[in-house]
Amino acid sequence: MKLEVRMPKITRRQFTDAFKVEAVRLTRESGRPVAQVARELGISDHVLYRWRTEQQQVEAQGRTRQAMRAEQDELTWLTRENETLRKERDFLKRAAGSSTGRCNTRQ
């Protein structure tokens, strides 16, 4: 008899931008360590550090989080597309190189 063990599906928690901004504000204004504020909010400290870094970038560049996220998503997509096109080009070069001299010559 075989038992099936099913792993519970883990869902990622999603936080609003307002929550992230408020969490970062708490770390700046309260004077408490980031780890303590993170514990109080029920999130891990590395997530709060990342939000703080993102917030600093947003403030330095004068753009919104959505604009930065959209730009990062587009850059990721373009990088993947570039890699795909590079692989296709290399494949076609190899295919054209191996067939040259046999099929394309006149006698």
N, C-alpha and C positions, 0 to 999 in steps of 0.2 A: 504494500500500500504506500503510495507516494503522497506526501503532504506538500501542498503548495504554500509557500511563505510569500506573502505579498508585503512589499515595503510600503509604508504610508507615503503618499505623494507629498513632497515638501513644496510649499508655496512660498514665494518670496513676498515679503511685506513691501508695500509701496507707501511712500510718504509724500505728502504734498510739499510743494515748494515753500509754502507758508510755514509748515512745520520745520523744514530744514533751516530756513532763515531764522526762525525763533530759537532753535537749538543752538545755532552758531552765535546768536546774540547773547544767549545765556552764558556761553563759555567766555565771551569777551567781557561782559559786564559784571558777572557774578564774582570773578576772581577765584572761583573754584577750579580744580583740575578738570581737564576734559574727561578723564575716566570717571570721575564722580558724577558729572553732569550726564554722561552717557548712561551710567547705571540708573540714575534717577528717571531718565526718559525711557529706559527699557531697550536701549540699543547698544551695539558694541562700540567701543571707543574708536576702533579704526574707521568705522563708518562716519562717525562725527568728525574725525580728523580729515577725511576725504571731503565732507561737506564744507568744512572750514576752508580747505584749499580751493575748492570750486568757487566759494563765495569771494575769496580774495582775487581770483582770476576774473570773476564777473565784475567786481568793483574796479579792478585795474583797467579793464578793457571797456568799461562803460556799456556793457550789453546785458541782456537778460539771460537767465539760465536756459530758457527754451532756445534762444538763438545759438548759444554755445553748444547745446546738446545737438541741435539740428546740424550745425557745422561739423561736429565730431562724427555724427552718423553718416553724413555725406562723405567725409574724408575716409571713413572705414569702407564704405561701399565702393568708392573710387579706387582705393588701394586693392580691394579684392578683384574688381573689374580689370584693373591694370594687370594684375597677376594672371588672370584668366586669358586675357588677350596676348600676353607675353608667351604663355604656354602654347596657345593656338598658333602664334606666329612661328615659334621654334619648331613645332610639329610640321607645319607646312614647309618650312625651309628644309627640314630633313627629308620630307617626302619628295620635294622638288629636286633636291640634290641627288637622291638615290635613283630617280627616274631619268635624269638628264643623261644623254649619251646613248640611251637604248631606244626610247620611244620617240624622241623628238628630232631625230636626225634623218636627212633624206639620203637616199642612195642612188 
